[in-house]
Each structure stands twice: as structure tokens, then as C-alpha cells.
Amino acid sequence: MFIMPFLQGMGTGAGLIIAIGAQNAFLLSQGIRGNYSLQIALLCSMCDAILITVGVSGLGTLVANNPDLARIAGWGGAAFLFWYGLGSLRSAFSGKALDVMQEQKKSLRAVLLATLGVTFLNPQTYLDTIVLLGAIGGQFEGHGRFVFGAGAITASLMWFFTLCFGARLLAPYFQSAKAWKVLDLCTCAIMWAIAASLVRGQIVL
């Protein structure tokens, strides 16, 4: 019963957090340098877990209890996911690559403050976790929205730890534009697949 909400939560969460951006570039660069990978992964995971929980328990509950809002959220979420996927598709052909600047190892305090900065000073963070994930999670009845949130949190946790600890191995590849192209194309496919499922749900209703 709760398998689909969990898997959709994982898919949506993965599609949102894997796309290249300020936070992922920062995490990858710090992981390459060996700057407190465990602490960064834990902090980012905790931040995402809090924001996603707020989304699925606050905005998600509001949406779930209002059929009109639920329909608006369904179509709006599908539109946003399509737009987000389109952005990833365009990004795949932009020829960008990760540019990691060499610098001395920073203190734990400086690294954690920088992590909080790239997390909470980025408006996209709130749009992804509280608004989008909360609204999509609100499409599920009962505890389904919390299972959806758990799936998104699981995807976030897996990605952050993979990114931090695998950074040194991934670094040579992600300095190539081809690697980012593959990543962005995968992100596009995930977002469009979930958008299509939301549209189908609205048509059935």
C-alpha cells in the first residue's frame, strides 16, 4: 500500500537534488578536498529532512484536505516538474563542467557555515522541499504523504553521503562536460516521468 508513495517520494526527491546547482557543486568540491565529508553529509541530510517534513505535514496536509487545492497542486506540480526537466534537458547540452578551485583546507566551523549558506540562502531549496514535495505528498491519502516524505528524505540521505564520500572517485569524471550531460539527461527523464504520473492521476479524477 505504501510502496508507491515511498518510491515516488524517492524518485521526486532524487530528481530534485541530483540536478547540478550551488549546493551539489559545493558538496562535491569539499568532498574532493576531504573537508569534513561526514559532517557535511549529516548536516545537509538533517536540513532536508526538516524541510521535507515541514512540507508534507504542513502544506501537504492543507492540500490533502482541500480537493480544489489538491487538483491545483497536481496540475501545478506536473507543470513545474516538466519545466524543471526541460531545464535539465537544456543544461545537458550547455557543455558545462565542474570547476573545482584548489584551496587550503578550511576549519569545521567555516565549512558548516558555508554548507548552511548554500542550503538556506538558496530560494530553490524551499521551492523543492516545502512547496513542491509538500504539494505532491499531499496528493496521497492518510499516512501516504508521510511515506512519500520518507522516500524523499531517503533519496536525499543517500545522495548526500554518496556525493561526499564518492567525490574523490567522481572528480575526474565530473570535470568533463559529458558526465554532467548524462546526469542532467537522467534528471530530465525522472522529472518528466513523475510529471506524467501526476497528469494521469488528475485525468482519472
N, C-alpha and C positions, 0 to 999 in steps of 0.2 A: 504493500500500500504506500509506503513511504520511499520506495526505491526511486521512482521517477522524480519526485521533488528534490531528493538528495542529488541525483545525477544532474538534473537541470541546474541546481544551485552550483554544483562543481563546474559544469560547462560554462555557465554565465560568468561565474567568478574568475575562472581561468581566462576566458576571453577578454575580460576587462583588465586584469592585472598583468597579463603577459605582454600586451602591446608596449612597444618602446616608449619611454617617457622619462621625465626627470628622475623619478624615484628609482626605476629599474636601472637607469644608467648610473645613478649614484651607488646603488647596492652592488652592481657588478664591478664598478671601479674600486670600491672599498674591499670587496672580496678578493679581487686580483692582488691588492696590496697586502691583504691579510690583516686588515684593520677591524678587529673585534667582530668577526663574522657571526658568531653565535649571538652576541648581544644585539646586533643589528637585526638579525632574523627574528629574535624573540620580540623586540620592540615593535617591528613592523607587523608581525602577526597579531600582537595584542591590540595595536591600534585598529587594524582591520576588523578584528573580532568585535571590538566595542562598537565601531561604526555600523557594521553589518547588523549586529544585534539591535541597535537603536532603529535601524531601518525596518527590519522585519517585525519588530514588536511595537513600533510607534506608527510610522507612516503605513507600514504593511497592514496593521490592524484596521486603521482608518479606511484604507482602500477596500479591504476584505468585507467590511460591514456596509459598504455603500455600492450597490450594483452599478450605478452610473459612473462612480469613480473607478470601479473595477474595469468597466468597459473602456473608459478613457485611458486608464493606465495600461490596459492590454494593447490598445492600438498605439498609444504613445510610446510604450516600451518597445514595440515592434519597430516603429519608425526610428527610434533612437538607435536600436541595435543595427538596423540596416544602414543608417548614416555612419555609425561607428565602424561597421565592417567596410563601408565604402572608403572611409578614411584610411583604414589599414591596407586596403587594396591599392589606393593611391600611393601610400607610403612604401609599399613593396616595390614600386617602380621609380622611386625617387633617387635611388642609388646612394642612400645614406649609410654610414657605418659608425661604429662606436669609436670615439676618440678619447682614449684614457691618458690623462696627463700624469706624468711621473711627479711625485712629491714625497716629502718625508712623512713618516707615519705620525698621525695625529693622536691626541690624547683621547681616552674613552669619552670624557665629557664633551669634547668638541665633536666627536663622531656622532654621539647620541643626539646632541642638539641639532646637528645638521640633518640627521635622519628625521627628527620631528619636524624640521623645517620643510623638507621636501614632501613630507606626508600631509601636514595640516595647513601649509600655506598654498597648497595646490587645490583650486576650486574643483578640479576634476575628481579629486578624492571623494568629496561629499556627493557629487552627482552620481558617481559609480556605486558607492556603498549605501548611502542613506536613501537617496531618491530612486535610483534605478533598481538596485537589488531589493529595496524595501517594497517598491511598487510591484515588481514581478513576484516577489514572495507572497504578496497579498492576494495573488490570484488563487492560491491554494487554500483549501478549507481547513478549519481546525488547527491542529498542530503541524499541518503540512508546511506552513510558511516558516516555522522554526527549523524544520528538517531541511527546507531549501536553504535557509541561512547557515545551517551546519555544513551543508555541502559547499557553499561559497567560502566559508571560513576554512574548511579543509583544503580547498584548492589554494587559497591564499597562503596557508601554512606550508603546504608542500612546495609551492613556488618559491617563497622567500628562502627557505632552507636550501632548496636545490640551487637557487641562484647564488647565494652566499658561498656555499661550500664547493660548488662546482665552477666557480668563477675562474679559477686559475686554469682549469682544463678548457673552459669555453672561450677564454680570452682570445686566443689566436683566431678562432672562427668568427667571433663577433666583431673583429676588426675588419671583417670582409663584408661588403655590401650584400653578397649572396646569402649569407646566413640570416641577416635581417629580413631579406626578401622572403625566404622560406617561412620565417616566424610570422611575419605580417600576413602572408597568404593563409597560414593556418588560423590565425586570429580572425581573419575575414570569414573563413568558412564556418567557424564556430558561431560567430555572431549572427550570420545570415541564417544558419540552421535553426538557431533558437528563435530568431525573429519569425521565421516561417511557422514554427510550432505555436507561437502566440497568435499569429493570424488565423491559423486553423482553429484554435480554441475560440476565438471571437466569432468565427463563421458558424461554428457549431451552436454557440449560444444564440 
